[in-house]
Amino acid sequence: MGRLVAEARLTVDDLIAPLFVREGISEPQPIGSLPGVVQHTRTSLVAEVERLRDLGIPGVILFGVPAAKDETGSQAWHPDGIVQLALRDLREAVGDDVVVMADLCVDEYTSHGHC
């Protein structure tokens, strides 16, 4: 009955996986406040996105964690910033099979934690 009267349907096509990529780590690091979620290395990120692609997840959004922070959050737009490098890695690995997005907030990049 629920399926007959449902106004909205959620399918795998509606999902976007939020993923974290951290600079300066050698293996994925668990995020204590998000059980089951990790900050990825560039290598583990590619493997995770390939796995998600194979499951039919159509998109991911990247949140970067830089090794160095400053007043202006300059690593957010540096050509060799962690997200910029990870975006290139993913495009090379999965091509257009997955929509790849990046978070635009710079709070994680600033020394004071604000955008």
Secondary structure, 3 states (H helix, E strand, C coil): CHHHHCCCCCCHHHCEEEEEEECCCCCCEECCCCCCCEEECHHHHHHHHHHHHHHCCCEEEEEEECCCCECCCHHHCCCCCHHHHHHHHHHHHHCCCCEEEECCCCHHHECCCCC
